């Protein structure tokens, strides 16, 4: 599943480069930051360490620092990032369903 998500990210990056607009890629990065925040909240709620929280905080902080000026200039990217996050959640849900079917057949 992680490999599939990484391949989708590479496709988005390739499309962004082809169309010479990184707005789509930036919305994916913002969605990633939301995802990391979700893991931090999950860690606090469960009162235990969730794998990837520390590295997620570091990378999300760096990403926030790098894209701050772009997002400040175009606040609509924040709105688009919620749509991107929804697409990512749907993709993950479908991936889990596929994984369950594969495991039943094995």
N, CA and C of each residue as an Amber inpcrd file, in Angstrom:
protein
   318
   0.8220000  -1.1980000   0.0000000   0.0000000   0.0000000   0.0000000
   0.8630000   1.2580000   0.0000000   1.9450000   1.2260000   0.7690000
   2.8290000   2.3850000   0.8190000   3.4660000   2.6140000  -0.5490000
   3.8550000   1.5230000  -1.2020000   4.4480000   1.6220000  -2.5360000
   3.4490000   2.2310000  -3.5240000   2.2030000   1.8070000  -3.4290000
   1.1540000   2.3320000  -4.3170000   0.9550000   3.8250000  -4.0800000
   0.9580000   4.2560000  -2.8160000   0.8240000   5.6780000  -2.5030000
   2.0200000   6.4610000  -3.0420000   3.2040000   5.8870000  -2.9160000
   4.4170000   6.5510000  -3.4080000   4.3570000   6.6950000  -4.9330000
   3.8940000   5.6610000  -5.6210000   3.7700000   5.7260000  -7.0840000
   2.7780000   6.8160000  -7.4810000   1.6610000   6.9100000  -6.7590000
   0.6900000   7.9780000  -7.0490000   1.3020000   9.3590000  -6.8280000
   2.1050000   9.4870000  -5.7820000   2.7760000  10.7650000  -5.5250000
   3.7250000  11.1210000  -6.6600000   4.4530000  10.1320000  -7.1610000
   5.3530000  10.3730000  -8.2940000   4.5660000  10.7780000  -9.5430000
   3.4230000  10.1710000  -9.7600000   2.5870000  10.5370000 -10.9080000
   2.1150000  11.9770000 -10.7730000   1.6760000  12.3590000  -9.5700000
   1.2380000  13.7400000  -9.3410000   2.3870000  14.7050000  -9.5750000
   3.5680000  14.3640000  -9.0760000   4.7350000  15.2230000  -9.2940000
   5.0500000  15.3350000 -10.7800000   4.9790000  14.2260000 -11.4960000
   5.2290000  14.2520000 -12.9340000   4.2210000  15.1160000 -13.6670000
   2.9450000  15.0040000 -13.3020000   1.9210000  15.8470000 -13.9340000
   2.1490000  17.3130000 -13.6140000   2.5590000  17.5950000 -12.3690000
   2.8450000  18.9800000 -11.9870000   3.9830000  19.5480000 -12.8100000
   5.0020000  18.7390000 -13.0300000   6.1300000  19.2040000 -13.8320000
   5.7220000  19.3730000 -15.2940000   4.8920000  18.4670000 -15.7980000
   4.4640000  18.5350000 -17.1940000   3.6450000  19.8030000 -17.4480000
   2.7420000  20.1130000 -16.5230000   1.8960000  21.2990000 -16.6930000
   2.5470000  22.5610000 -16.1290000   3.7560000  22.4190000 -15.6000000
   4.5180000  23.5330000 -15.0430000   3.7470000  24.3030000 -13.9850000
   3.0030000  23.5680000 -13.1740000   2.2620000  24.1370000 -12.0530000
   2.3730000  23.1680000 -10.8900000   2.9170000  23.6290000  -9.8060000
   3.1040000  22.7650000  -8.6550000   1.9740000  22.9020000  -7.6400000
   0.8610000  23.5360000  -8.0340000  -0.2670000  23.6930000  -7.1230000
  -0.8200000  22.3480000  -6.6700000  -0.9220000  21.3910000  -7.5810000
  -1.4370000  20.0690000  -7.2230000  -0.4890000  19.4050000  -6.2290000
   0.7910000  19.4830000  -6.5010000   1.7820000  18.8700000  -5.6190000
   1.7550000  19.5280000  -4.2410000   1.5940000  20.8300000  -4.1900000
   1.5490000  21.5330000  -2.9130000   0.3210000  21.1040000  -2.1160000
  -0.8250000  20.8870000  -2.7910000  -2.0090000  20.4210000  -2.0640000
  -1.7630000  19.0270000  -1.4810000  -0.9960000  18.1940000  -2.1740000
  -0.6480000  16.8750000  -1.6320000   0.2360000  17.0390000  -0.3960000
   1.1720000  17.9520000  -0.4410000   2.0430000  18.2000000   0.7100000
   1.2260000  18.7170000   1.8990000   0.2820000  19.6110000   1.6400000
  -0.5700000  20.1160000   2.7200000  -1.4110000  18.9800000   3.2930000
  -1.9360000  18.1170000   2.4350000  -2.7040000  16.9610000   2.9070000
  -1.8180000  16.0590000   3.7650000  -0.5580000  15.9180000   3.3870000
   0.3890000  15.1360000   4.1850000   0.5590000  15.7540000   5.5740000
   0.6300000  17.0740000   5.6350000   0.7600000  17.7580000   6.9190000
  -0.4760000  17.4840000   7.7830000  -1.6740000  17.5240000   7.1680000
  -2.8990000  17.1740000   7.9060000  -2.8040000  15.7420000   8.4310000
  -2.2880000  14.8550000   7.6040000  -2.1430000  13.4460000   7.9650000
  -1.2300000  13.2870000   9.1890000  -0.1310000  14.0170000   9.1950000
   0.7960000  13.9600000  10.3270000   0.1130000  14.4930000  11.5870000
  -0.6400000  15.5680000  11.4580000  -1.3690000  16.1150000  12.6070000
  -2.3300000  15.0550000  13.1530000  -2.9670000  14.3140000  12.2560000
  -3.8530000  13.2290000  12.6840000  -3.1170000  12.1730000  13.4900000
  -1.9010000  11.8350000  13.0720000  -1.1030000  10.8540000  13.8140000
  -0.6710000  11.3920000  15.1710000  -0.3770000  12.6760000  15.2540000
  -0.0200000  13.2800000  16.5460000  -1.2190000  13.2060000  17.4850000
  -2.4060000  13.5560000  16.9790000  -3.6260000  13.4750000  17.7950000
  -3.8890000  12.0280000  18.2100000  -3.6820000  11.0990000  17.2950000
  -3.8530000   9.6790000  17.5980000  -2.8910000   9.2510000  18.7140000
  -1.6620000   9.7070000  18.6410000  -0.6670000   9.3700000  19.6540000
  -1.0650000   9.9270000  21.0190000  -1.5700000  11.1430000  21.0370000
  -2.0080000  11.7560000  22.3030000  -3.2270000  11.0100000  22.8480000
  -4.1740000  10.6980000  21.9860000  -5.3980000  10.0210000  22.4040000
  -5.1000000   8.6280000  22.9550000  -4.2410000   7.8830000  22.2800000
  -3.9080000   6.5290000  22.7200000  -2.8520000   6.5050000  23.8190000
  -2.2370000   7.6470000  24.0740000  -1.1810000   7.8050000  25.0800000
  -0.0340000   6.8130000  24.8670000   0.3600000   6.6800000  23.6110000
   1.5120000   5.8450000  23.2760000   2.1250000   6.3570000  21.9840000
   3.3370000   5.9090000  21.7300000   4.0430000   6.3280000  20.5210000
   3.4550000   5.6070000  19.3190000   3.1500000   6.3560000  18.2960000
   2.6820000   5.8050000  17.0310000   3.8680000   5.8550000  16.0710000
   4.2160000   4.7220000  15.4250000   5.3660000   4.7280000  14.5080000
   5.2510000   5.8320000  13.4530000   6.3070000   6.5580000  13.3030000
   6.3450000   7.6020000  12.2900000   5.9810000   8.9860000  12.7940000
   5.5630000   9.1070000  14.0490000   5.1570000  10.4230000  14.5590000
   6.3390000  11.3820000  14.5920000   7.4580000  10.9390000  15.1170000
   8.6160000  11.8350000  15.2180000   9.0940000  12.2740000  13.8370000
   9.3020000  11.3160000  12.9420000   9.7630000  11.6860000  11.5990000
   8.7020000  12.4970000  10.8610000   7.4290000  12.2090000  11.1230000
   6.3520000  12.9890000  10.5140000   6.3670000  14.4300000  10.9750000
   6.6040000  14.6410000  12.2660000   6.6760000  16.0110000  12.7910000
   7.8390000  16.7660000  12.1530000   8.9740000  16.1060000  12.0450000
  10.1540000  16.7520000  11.4480000   9.8810000  17.0970000   9.9840000
   9.3880000  16.1370000   9.2060000   9.1720000  16.3900000   7.7780000
   8.0210000  17.3600000   7.5440000   6.9670000  17.2810000   8.3530000
   5.8490000  18.2180000   8.1990000   6.2780000  19.6300000   8.5490000
   7.1140000  19.7490000   9.5690000   7.6330000  21.0780000   9.9240000
   8.4580000  21.6720000   8.7970000   9.3090000  20.8460000   8.2100000
  10.1300000  21.3120000   7.0940000   9.2540000  21.6870000   5.8960000
   8.2730000  20.8520000   5.5970000   7.3700000  21.1400000   4.4690000
   6.6000000  22.4430000   4.6950000   6.1340000  22.6360000   5.9280000
   5.4070000  23.8650000   6.2590000   6.2990000  25.0800000   6.0440000
   7.5320000  24.9920000   6.4920000   8.4880000  26.0810000   6.3270000
   8.7150000  26.3790000   4.8360000   8.8410000  25.3400000   4.0290000
   9.1650000  25.5240000   2.6140000   7.9950000  26.0690000   1.7960000
   6.7600000  25.6980000   2.1230000   5.6280000  26.1110000   1.2850000
   4.8480000  27.2870000   1.8710000   5.2900000  27.8340000   2.9730000
   4.5650000  28.9160000   3.6460000   4.2910000  30.0960000   2.7110000
   5.2980000  30.5530000   2.0010000   5.1280000  31.7140000   1.1220000
   4.1350000  31.4380000  -0.0110000   4.1940000  30.2430000  -0.5660000
   3.2920000  29.8860000  -1.6680000   1.8580000  29.8480000  -1.1850000
   1.6300000  29.2450000  -0.0350000   0.2740000  29.1270000   0.5020000
  -0.2410000  30.4950000   0.9520000   0.6250000  31.3330000   1.4860000
   0.2170000  32.6820000   1.8880000  -0.2570000  33.4900000   0.6930000
   0.3720000  33.2810000  -0.4450000   0.0040000  34.0160000  -1.6580000
  -1.2700000  33.4700000  -2.2940000  -1.5780000  32.1960000  -2.0650000
  -2.7580000  31.5750000  -2.6760000  -3.4590000  30.7070000  -1.6330000
  -4.3540000  31.3100000  -0.8640000  -5.0400000  30.5970000   0.2190000
  -5.9950000  29.5250000  -0.2880000  -6.3600000  29.5680000  -1.5600000
  -7.2460000  28.5410000  -2.1160000  -6.5840000  27.1580000  -2.0820000
  -5.2680000  27.1340000  -2.0280000  -4.5710000  25.8480000  -1.9440000
  -4.9660000  25.0720000  -0.6960000  -5.2690000  25.7890000   0.3900000
  -5.7090000  25.1080000   1.6060000  -7.0400000  24.4120000   1.3790000
  -7.9470000  25.0630000   0.6830000  -9.2350000  24.4480000   0.3630000
  -9.0750000  23.2450000  -0.5370000  -8.2420000  23.3860000  -1.5590000
  -7.9940000  22.2740000  -2.4700000  -7.3270000  21.0920000  -1.7550000
  -6.5450000  21.4040000  -0.7240000  -5.8560000  20.3300000  -0.0170000
  -6.8370000  19.4180000   0.7260000  -7.9860000  19.9550000   1.1560000
  -8.9970000  19.1030000   1.7910000  -9.5830000  18.1190000   0.7760000
  -9.7640000  18.5650000  -0.4490000 -10.2270000  17.6620000  -1.5080000
  -9.1730000  16.5890000  -1.7630000  -7.9180000  17.0080000  -1.8140000
  -6.8200000  16.0620000  -2.0050000  -6.7800000  15.0510000  -0.8670000
  -6.9580000  15.5100000   0.3620000  -6.9630000  14.6170000   1.5150000
  -8.1150000  13.6170000   1.4280000  -9.2680000  14.0640000   0.9720000
 -10.4090000  13.1630000   0.7920000 -10.0840000  12.0840000  -0.2440000
  -9.4660000  12.4780000  -1.3330000  -9.0670000  11.5140000  -2.3690000
  -8.0770000  10.5040000  -1.7940000  -7.1340000  10.9730000  -1.0000000
  -6.1530000  10.0790000  -0.3840000  -6.8470000   9.0890000   0.5460000
  -7.8060000   9.5650000   1.3590000  -8.5290000   8.6670000   2.2610000
  -9.3120000   7.6120000   1.4960000  -9.9580000   8.0160000   0.4100000
 -10.7010000   7.0530000  -0.4080000  -9.7330000   6.0230000  -0.9950000
  -8.5930000   6.4820000  -1.4690000  -7.5940000   5.5780000  -2.0300000
  -7.0990000   4.5790000  -0.9790000  -6.8660000   5.0460000   0.2270000
  -6.4100000   4.1510000   1.2900000  -7.5020000   3.1430000   1.6420000
  -8.7510000   3.5940000   1.7090000  -9.8550000   2.6820000   2.0270000
  -9.9860000   1.5960000   0.9640000  -9.8880000   1.9790000  -0.3040000
  -9.9610000   0.9970000  -1.3940000  -8.7730000   0.0410000  -1.3150000
  -7.6020000   0.5510000  -0.9850000  -6.4110000  -0.2950000  -0.8610000
  -6.5840000  -1.3220000   0.2530000  -7.1620000  -0.9020000   1.3940000
  -7.3980000  -1.8390000   2.4870000  -8.3910000  -2.9250000   2.0770000
  -9.4410000  -2.5320000   1.3530000 -10.4190000  -3.5180000   0.8690000
  -9.7440000  -4.5280000  -0.0510000  -8.9080000  -4.0490000  -0.9550000
  -8.1970000  -4.9430000  -1.8690000  -7.2660000  -5.8720000  -1.1000000
  -6.5910000  -5.3320000  -0.0890000  -5.6790000  -6.1340000   0.7240000
  -6.4410000  -7.2370000   1.4580000  -7.6140000  -6.9260000   1.9840000
  -8.4220000  -7.9290000   2.6710000  -8.8400000  -9.0430000   1.7160000
  -9.2210000  -8.7020000   0.5080000  -9.6060000  -9.7020000  -0.4850000
  -8.4170000 -10.5860000  -0.8660000  -7.2660000  -9.9610000  -1.0130000
  -6.0610000 -10.7260000  -1.3510000  -5.7180000 -11.7000000  -0.2260000
  -5.8230000 -11.2430000   1.0260000  -5.4980000 -12.0920000   2.1640000
  -6.4850000 -13.2470000   2.2990000  -7.7500000 -13.0640000   1.9320000
  -8.7260000 -14.1430000   1.9850000  -8.4030000 -15.2250000   0.9670000
  -7.8640000 -14.8170000  -0.1830000  -7.5600000 -15.7610000  -1.2510000
  -6.2640000 -16.5150000  -1.0240000  -5.4330000 -16.0330000  -0.1030000
  -4.1300000 -16.6880000   0.1210000  -4.2310000 -17.7720000   1.1400000
